[in-house]
Amino acid sequence: MSTQADETAHRCFRCERPVTDADLESGRGYFRDGYYVCPDCLDEIRKGSQHGEVDTLKSQLAAMTAELRNISQHLHYEEFSWLYVVGGVLQVLVIFVLYRAYQAAEPTATLLWALVLQLMTLTSFVVGKLK
């Protein structure tokens, strides 16, 4: 009779012990995402997550939230630079010139212009960052 119960029982993904349907129904066993956990392993998992670890996690999340707020405030109060606007316009021109090069029969000269415009774009972004 016990061999039939072992055959119908599911196996724990950690220790390969059988997990019966009675364990699952009573809450002693656990099933999620196709994995079964036996009552012994479930107790070990529950013991592993103590309040100290939760407090540490909360403090880490609070530190991350504070850092994200600092980044947001820095971006909000960053000075405006016309060189960023010029770089954005030049980047749009680069995309347009690349499109024209795609349509051209001889794209070499057009691709060189796209390269020059891209260098100007990068220069304006770098100089805008330095100010």
Secondary structure, DSSP 8 states (H G I E B T S, - for coil): -HHHHHHHSEEBTTT--EE-HHHHHHTSSEEETTEEE-HHHHHHHHHHS-HHHHHHHHHHHHHHHHHHHHHHHHHHT----HHHHHHHHHHHHHHHHHHHHHHSSS-HHHHHHHHHHHHHHHHHHHHHHH-
